[in-house]
């Protein structure tokens, strides 16, 4: 049974070279299976990995299957161990991370989400572990990447925010957890940057559909 729909932000590597995917912690709990849509079969999922680590912030699930954070100040990062049969790549469309960066107030940035797509705005608030922008977001965008336009630096992971259709008196904003903190908390993970060859490890005979996990791929947790 599908429990939640989120977005993958970035691909990283453990110290031993195993690749993982980074997303929001409220998207899943340790031990939950993670699937990605099969090309040409949007209603079908193939397992690509397992939630290995999660900051496990308080969250709620909507009737539509989206998981939303209840406390936007809580740590919100998650690490998915990718299966040996899952290919992974660092970039997808406009998401081409060059390095891990530190957000600054006034930075022009963009985020990617499976619901809202590519949206851009300005960094408004920065703390040691969180970032806030004037970009709007919707359920399903959780876990997506935040990229600085000037240099392609990877900055954060979408946690939650307000939708574009919210009442006018509601501030437009999205919150992100610091990518640098997520990499450190995940056990010394290293960001896989644009231009790095995809990990070609698909060899299992029981897997007929080849899925490439990369920045902004939609994932289902079940």
Buried (B, 14 or more C-beta within 10 A) or exposed (E): EEBBBBBBBBBBBBEEEBBBBBBBBBBBBEEBBBBBBBEEEEEEBBBBBBBBBBBBBEBEEEEEBBBBBEEBEBBBBBBBBBBBBBBBBBBBEBBBBBEBBBBEEEBEBBBBBBBBBBBBBEBBEBEEBBBBBBBBBBBBBBBBBBBBEEEBBBBBBBBBBBBEEEEEEEEBBBBBBBBBBBBEBBEEBEBBBBEBEBBEBBEEEEBEBEBBBBBBBBBBBB
